[in-house]
Amino acid sequence: MTPIDSTVAPHVCHTPGADMVAINILRTLYIHDSRRCDRDRNWFTGCAAELASLRATAGLPVFCPADSHELAEIWRVLDGLEYERAALVVPRQGVRPLDRTNLAPASGLARGGYVLAEGRRPNRPAWCRDGGIPDVILMASGSEVHLALAAREQLLDMGISARVVSMPCWELFERRPPQYRDEVLPPSVTVRIAVEHVSVSGWERYLGADGAVVGMHTFTAPVKPTPVRVQFGVTAPRVAQVAHQRLAAVRRKHRWSCSPIEYNHQNGE
């Protein structure tokens, strides 16, 4: 028998046993409903620190599925965790299943993080994966994965190859061998953009030297008719803009650090 405690994200700190789950020998599954809800500002603010708090709890894998396919894989992973405790954070808003025709299968969730969409170059069909090293890496979990995929298409229009990495469970990703983590997040790609609707705490470990987080950097937002996520700039155009700016800055820096002949050769000019 697996004990399950179901609650909503803003109430997680008030749930009896929220800390005990990390030291209890029983596998307890916490289901936290919603990281973002534009209809209710209090919900958005209340969820801001809860996800970061859960991820900071030692011995507590936190799963944030991007769609129903990843959600199904989570249950398969949990079946194999005999005495593991886990927290499952499911978006409150409706999230459509991803069309996996040109994307990686959701079975990659078992590794904690995986390449969902490989970078590709302009004028190449959607089914054609160029592979190799992308220009930038977009990282996200949960419903933010959809924003990263939309930003990837916008970057493609700019001539920028962007890899999208789904990171549903940091804990499992950290358990993978360094070789695998370097395959997903190549050290040579320093422009990494993380997308997070709520608190950005924790993403810095994956950003690299020239990375950035598009997310919630303040406690709340002024009362306006526009959606909260728009006020915080957590949109696909903003993600693409930040990635483009970071990449341009890196290319300028690299151009000044090498000779024109070396620069033109490395950039195919």
Backbone torsions as a table, in degrees:
resi	resn	phi	psi	omega
1	MET	NA	132.5	179.1
2	THR	-108.6	112.9	177.9
3	PRO	-68.2	135.9	-178.6
4	ILE	-126.5	131.8	175.6
5	ASP	-118.2	118.2	-177.5
6	SER	-108.6	132.2	-179.7
7	THR	-154.3	-179.5	177.5
8	VAL	-105.4	154.3	-171.1
9	ALA	-56.0	-46.3	-177.5
10	PRO	-63.4	-16.7	-177.2
11	HIS	-100.4	4.7	-173.4
12	VAL	-61.7	-36.9	-179.0
13	CYS	-72.2	-14.4	180.0
14	HIS	-101.5	-0.2	-178.9
15	THR	-79.6	123.3	178.5
16	PRO	-57.6	131.1	176.8
17	GLY	85.8	10.8	-179.0
18	ALA	-61.4	-35.3	177.0
19	ASP	-84.9	-31.2	-178.1
20	MET	-66.5	-22.2	-178.3
21	VAL	-61.8	-28.0	-178.3
22	ALA	-75.4	-18.5	-177.4
23	ILE	-117.8	-4.9	179.5
24	ASN	-75.1	137.4	-179.2
25	ILE	-72.4	-15.7	177.9
26	LEU	-82.1	147.1	176.6
27	ARG	-82.0	110.5	-178.5
28	THR	-112.3	130.2	-178.5
29	LEU	-107.0	120.4	176.9
30	TYR	-101.3	130.3	178.1
31	ILE	-110.1	114.9	-178.4
32	HIS	-110.2	117.6	-171.1
33	ASP	-93.3	111.2	171.1
34	SER	94.3	127.2	168.3
35	ARG	-110.1	-19.4	-177.9
36	ARG	-147.2	134.9	173.5
37	CYS	-148.5	105.2	-176.2
38	ASP	-66.9	-20.6	-175.1
39	ARG	-74.6	-21.1	-175.1
40	ASP	-133.5	108.6	-177.9
41	ARG	-62.6	-35.3	-180.0
42	ASN	-64.5	-36.7	176.7
43	TRP	-62.9	-43.4	-177.3
44	PHE	-62.3	-47.5	-179.9
45	THR	-65.3	-39.9	-179.0
46	GLY	-64.5	-30.8	-179.1
47	CYS	-83.5	-8.9	-168.4
48	ALA	-57.2	-45.5	-174.5
49	ALA	-102.7	-9.7	-173.4
50	GLU	-68.1	-41.1	-179.8
51	LEU	-64.8	-43.9	177.6
52	ALA	-62.1	-37.0	178.8
53	SER	-65.5	-42.5	178.6
54	LEU	-64.3	-43.7	-179.1
55	ARG	-65.5	-25.4	-179.6
56	ALA	-83.7	-8.2	-179.9
57	THR	-75.7	121.4	-177.1
58	ALA	-64.5	136.9	176.3
59	GLY	73.1	19.1	-178.8
60	LEU	-125.5	92.4	175.7
61	PRO	-62.1	133.9	-179.9
62	VAL	-114.2	122.9	-178.5
63	PHE	-105.9	130.2	177.4
64	CYS	-126.9	91.5	-175.9
65	PRO	-73.1	144.2	179.2
66	ALA	-84.5	-25.8	179.7
67	ASP	-160.1	-174.8	-177.4
68	SER	-66.4	-28.0	178.6
69	HIS	-65.8	-45.1	177.4
70	GLU	-67.4	-34.2	179.2
71	LEU	-62.3	-41.9	177.7
72	ALA	-63.3	-38.7	179.1
73	GLU	-66.7	-32.0	178.9
74	ILE	-59.8	-44.0	-179.3
75	TRP	-64.0	-34.7	176.2
76	ARG	-66.1	-40.0	178.6
77	VAL	-65.9	-41.4	-178.3
78	LEU	-65.1	-31.2	178.0
79	ASP	-63.4	-27.2	-179.9
80	GLY	-90.5	-2.8	179.0
81	LEU	-98.7	95.7	-170.4
82	GLU	-62.2	-49.2	-178.0
83	TYR	-122.1	20.3	-176.7
84	GLU	-81.9	142.9	172.0
85	ARG	-97.0	153.2	-177.4
86	ALA	-154.5	154.6	174.3
87	ALA	-121.7	132.7	-178.8
88	LEU	-114.7	115.6	-177.6
89	VAL	-107.0	109.7	-175.9
90	VAL	-108.5	130.4	179.1
91	PRO	-58.9	140.8	179.3
92	ARG	-77.6	-38.3	-179.0
93	GLN	-73.7	157.5	179.1
94	GLY	-65.9	128.0	179.1
95	VAL	-122.0	120.2	-178.2
96	ARG	-74.6	147.9	176.1
97	PRO	-64.8	140.6	178.7
98	LEU	-74.3	140.1	173.9
99	ASP	-76.8	107.2	-173.4
100	ARG	-85.7	10.4	-178.6
101	THR	-56.6	-46.1	-178.8
102	ASN	-111.0	18.0	-179.8
103	LEU	-121.2	164.7	178.4
104	ALA	-70.5	150.7	178.3
105	PRO	-66.3	154.0	-177.3
106	ALA	-70.4	-8.9	178.6
107	SER	-62.4	-17.5	176.1
108	GLY	-63.4	-15.5	179.0
109	LEU	-58.6	-30.0	-178.9
110	ALA	-60.6	-20.2	178.6
111	ARG	-93.9	3.6	176.7
112	GLY	86.1	-40.9	177.2
113	GLY	-150.4	141.9	-177.1
114	TYR	-154.0	160.7	179.1
115	VAL	-76.7	108.0	-179.4
116	LEU	-79.7	-44.7	-179.6
117	ALA	-137.1	122.0	-179.9
118	GLU	-78.4	152.6	177.6
119	GLY	-69.0	145.2	176.4
120	ARG	-139.5	161.4	-175.4
121	ARG	-95.9	160.5	177.7
122	PRO	-60.2	155.1	178.3
123	ASN	64.1	25.0	174.3
124	ARG	-117.6	142.4	-179.8
125	PRO	-62.8	156.0	-175.9
126	ALA	-62.1	-31.7	-177.0
127	TRP	-78.2	-11.1	-175.7
128	CYS	-88.7	115.5	178.1
129	ARG	-98.4	118.2	-179.1
130	ASP	-71.2	-30.0	-176.1
131	GLY	67.4	-157.3	178.7
132	GLY	71.9	-159.1	-176.5
133	ILE	-96.4	123.0	179.3
134	PRO	-79.0	170.4	175.9
135	ASP	-76.4	-41.9	-179.3
136	VAL	-138.6	162.1	176.3
137	ILE	-123.5	129.0	175.8
138	LEU	-106.6	124.0	-177.2
139	MET	-117.3	142.1	179.0
140	ALA	-165.1	167.6	173.2
141	SER	-141.0	159.8	179.0
142	GLY	65.9	-146.9	-177.0
143	SER	-67.2	-18.1	178.9
144	GLU	-66.8	-18.8	177.6
145	VAL	-60.0	-35.1	179.0
146	HIS	-65.0	-37.5	176.6
147	LEU	-65.8	-40.4	179.8
148	ALA	-63.5	-39.7	178.5
149	LEU	-66.2	-39.5	177.7
150	ALA	-66.3	-39.3	177.9
151	ALA	-65.7	-33.9	178.2
152	ARG	-59.9	-41.9	179.1
153	GLU	-66.8	-37.5	178.6
154	GLN	-67.6	-38.5	177.3
155	LEU	-66.9	-33.6	177.2
156	LEU	-61.1	-38.4	177.3
157	ASP	-65.0	-23.2	178.2
158	MET	-88.9	-0.1	-177.9
159	GLY	82.8	20.7	-177.1
160	ILE	-111.1	129.5	178.1
161	SER	-87.0	120.3	-176.9
162	ALA	-123.4	126.8	174.3
163	ARG	-92.9	136.7	176.7
164	VAL	-106.6	124.3	179.8
165	VAL	-113.6	121.2	174.7
166	SER	-86.7	128.0	-177.2
167	MET	-120.9	69.0	-175.9
168	PRO	-68.7	-25.0	-179.3
169	CYS	-147.3	105.6	-179.6
170	TRP	-62.7	-38.4	-176.1
171	GLU	-59.2	-46.5	179.7
172	LEU	-69.3	-35.3	178.9
173	PHE	-64.1	-39.0	179.5
174	GLU	-67.3	-22.0	179.5
175	ARG	-81.3	-13.1	-179.9
176	ARG	-73.1	155.6	178.8
177	PRO	-61.2	152.1	179.0
178	PRO	-57.0	-32.3	-179.9
179	GLN	-61.9	-42.1	179.9
180	TYR	-67.9	-43.0	-179.8
181	ARG	-62.0	-35.7	177.8
182	ASP	-72.4	-26.5	174.9
183	GLU	-68.9	-40.0	-179.9
184	VAL	-74.6	-43.8	-179.5
185	LEU	-121.1	82.0	-178.0
186	PRO	-58.4	130.5	179.4
187	PRO	-57.8	-27.4	-178.6
188	SER	-71.8	-17.9	178.1
189	VAL	-95.3	99.2	-176.1
190	THR	-92.0	-12.5	177.8
191	VAL	-90.3	98.1	-179.0
192	ARG	-125.9	128.0	-177.8
193	ILE	-116.3	121.6	175.9
194	ALA	-98.9	143.6	-179.4
195	VAL	-118.2	122.8	-177.0
196	GLU	-145.1	121.3	-178.5
197	HIS	-67.5	-30.6	-175.3
198	VAL	-111.8	-141.8	-175.7
199	SER	-58.8	134.4	-177.4
200	VAL	-87.3	1.5	-176.7
201	SER	-60.1	133.0	176.4
202	GLY	105.3	-28.9	-177.8
203	TRP	-68.6	-19.2	-175.2
204	GLU	-60.9	-23.0	-179.3
205	ARG	-67.0	-20.0	-177.4
206	TYR	-110.2	-0.7	-169.8
207	LEU	-75.1	-37.5	-173.6
208	GLY	84.3	-176.7	-173.2
209	ALA	-69.1	-30.1	-174.4
210	ASP	-119.5	24.6	-177.4
211	GLY	-86.9	174.7	179.1
212	ALA	-157.2	160.1	176.9
213	VAL	-117.7	126.5	173.1
214	VAL	-97.2	107.9	-176.0
215	GLY	-172.3	-156.3	-175.0
216	MET	-90.1	110.7	-178.1
217	HIS	-106.8	-1.6	176.8
218	THR	-128.0	168.6	-175.2
219	PHE	-70.9	-41.1	-178.4
220	THR	-151.3	-173.2	-177.6
221	ALA	-133.2	153.6	177.9
222	PRO	-65.6	155.1	-178.9
223	VAL	-72.9	114.1	178.4
224	LYS	-141.1	159.4	179.4
225	PRO	-72.0	-16.3	-179.4
226	THR	-75.3	150.0	178.3
227	PRO	-57.4	150.1	-177.4
228	VAL	-62.0	-39.9	-178.1
229	ARG	-63.5	-30.2	177.7
230	VAL	-72.2	-38.5	178.1
231	GLN	-62.8	-36.0	178.8
232	PHE	-84.2	-4.9	179.4
233	GLY	76.0	21.3	179.7
234	VAL	-89.8	73.9	-179.8
235	THR	-134.6	160.6	-179.8
236	ALA	-60.8	-44.3	177.9
237	PRO	-60.4	-37.3	179.1
238	ARG	-67.7	-40.4	177.9
239	VAL	-61.6	-45.3	179.0
240	ALA	-63.9	-38.4	179.9
241	GLN	-64.3	-46.3	-179.7
242	VAL	-63.5	-42.0	178.7
243	ALA	-62.7	-42.6	179.3
244	HIS	-63.4	-43.6	-179.4
245	GLN	-65.1	-42.5	-180.0
246	ARG	-65.5	-42.4	179.5
247	LEU	-65.2	-41.0	178.4
248	ALA	-62.3	-40.5	179.1
249	ALA	-64.4	-40.3	179.3
250	VAL	-66.4	-40.9	-180.0
251	ARG	-66.6	-37.6	176.0
252	ARG	-64.2	-44.3	179.6
253	LYS	-62.9	-40.8	-179.5
254	HIS	-69.4	-34.1	-178.9
255	ARG	-65.8	-36.6	179.7
256	TRP	-78.1	-16.4	-176.8
257	SER	-93.3	-3.7	177.9
258	CYS	-137.6	168.8	-178.7
259	SER	-72.9	157.3	178.3
260	PRO	-57.3	-36.2	-179.6
261	ILE	-65.6	-44.6	178.4
262	GLU	-63.4	-42.4	-178.8
263	TYR	-62.9	-47.0	-178.3
264	ASN	-65.6	-35.0	179.2
265	HIS	-68.6	-43.7	-178.0
266	GLN	-70.5	-25.2	-177.9
267	ASN	-105.1	9.7	175.6
268	GLY	69.5	28.3	-179.3
269	GLU	-102.7	NA	NA
